[in-house]
Amino acid sequence: MKINWQKTSLIPTLGLLFLGACAQVNNFPSSSGVEVKFLVGSALEKFCSQAATQLSQQKLKLDNGKPFYLKCEAKGSGDVVTDIVSLSQKLKSGAIQPDSPEFPTLISVDGEIDHSQLLYKINQVYPGQNYIPQITDAPLLANSPMVFMASQEVAPGLQKQSNIYQALVKARTHRDLDLNSPQLPIHYVHTAPTRSNSGLQTLVAQFASVANKRPEKLTVADVQQYQPQIKKIQSKVTHYGVSTSSLAEDMVKNSPFWAIHRFCL
């Protein structure tokens, strides 16, 4: 697991890159015709908005001659899964129809874990239908590391830890991690595991670190065994963001000592 360390001066820049990415919908004044609704995890918000702008400028039409436009809605990937499962349950119960405007035309989540959750939960609603396809094998295009962000006053103490999550189980202040660090309580934030892909990945990383195993080697027994240690880490969490982008905004708005922040770039 790779950890990149950045000084506080980088936090506003990174935060600005994510501004406006949480649960927002793009609407163009000239939008007309058939709406193509794209429900995406927050990591693809900017991509979707750029694609929507380009499609709007090209004034493309369907084979029947009707114009169409792309409408983007970005949420935490966990929220995308929750929305799709809820809509599927309503459809099965007859509460909504297949052509309901509530259904997105396209969906995307930000990681394999949330994709697996979506696949599993939809199969529970519609057993044996395989409505959610497996991820197709494809060449690796990019590698996006998980990143710890901290102010430069406390980052050196964190860097000295060979296993940061094991250290966070017992440490109460930064001085507990490094005698040269300030006597400040450890405030830690990450996105909500139930709502965000990065939050779910962070929770898995915590279990993997405390169990000293690779994530894919974790078992149900490991999760049960190490829950007390994870609860101690989670007791230091002061805020759960709904998505990576909204948490980045909070990092910009609040003081440098607001939190140690772990999120997926």
NUTI-294479 format. One record per residue (C-alpha): x, y, z. Coordinates in steps of 0.2 Angstrom, whole numbers, plus 5000, padded with zeros to 4 digits. Example, Ala and Ser with C-alpha at 12.3 -4.5 7.8 and 13.67 -1.06 7.14 Angstrom:
506249785039506849955036
//
This chain:
500050005000500850164994500750325005501150494998501450635010501050815005501250975015499751085020500151205006499551074993497851055002497051204995497651164977496950984978495351044986495051164972495151024960493750934968492551084971490851064965490950874963489850804976488050754971487850894959486850894942487450984927486051074917486351164901485151314896484951244878484651064884483250994874482650824867482950654875483850654891485250534894485550534913487250474919487350434938489250424942490350404957491150574961492850534953492050544936491050704939492250814930492350684915490450674914490250864914491550884901490750754890489050834892489751004887490550924871488950834866487950994869489151084857489050954844487150954844487050764840485450674836484850494837484450394822482650454823483250634821482850684839484150774848484850714865485850784879486850714894486350754911487650714925487350674943488850634954488750554971489850444982489950274974489050194990487650314987487550264968487350084974486050124986485050224974485050084960484649954973483150054979482550084962482649904958481649854973480349984969480249914951480049734957478649794969477749884955477950054964478750124948478750074930480350024919480250184910480150294926481250454924482050404941483050274932484750334926485250284908487050254913487850214929489650204935490450174952492250214957492950044961492849864961492249844979490749954975490449864959490449694968489249764981488049824967488149654958487849564974486349664980485549674963485649484961484749474978483349574971483349484954484149314957484949234942484549384930486349444930485849624926487549694932488949624921490649574928492049694925492849654909494749624909495649764901497449834901497849944916497750124911498150214927498650184945497850304958498650284975497750314992498550465000498750525018498650715019499250805035500050975040501850985039501951005058501350825061501750735045503550685051502850595065501650495054503050465041504050375055502750235057503050075048501150035050500150195052498550105056499249995069500050145077498350235077497550095087498550145103499050325100498050465107499050615102500350655089501650655103501250475106501850445088503450555089504150655104504550795092502750815086501550935095500450885109498950885099497450755099497350645083495850695073495650585058494350595044493850495029492350475018490950365025491250185020489350155017489350305005491050324996492250214987493750294995492950275013492550085009494350065003495050155018494050035030494749885021496549955022496349975041495849795043497249735031498549845040497949785058497849605052499549625043498749545028498449595010496649645007496249504996496849385010495649445023494349325030492749345039493649275054494949415052493549555052492749485067494449465076495049645073493449735075494049805093495649875085494649955071493450035083494850115092495450195075493650245071493450325088494750455081493650495066492850665068491950675052491350565038491250645021489950595009491150594995493050624992492650784983491550854997492850805010494250895000493151055001493051035020494951025020495051195011493751275022494451215039496051245048497651145044497551055060495750995056496150815052497350685045496450655029496550495019495750495002495850424984496550554971
//
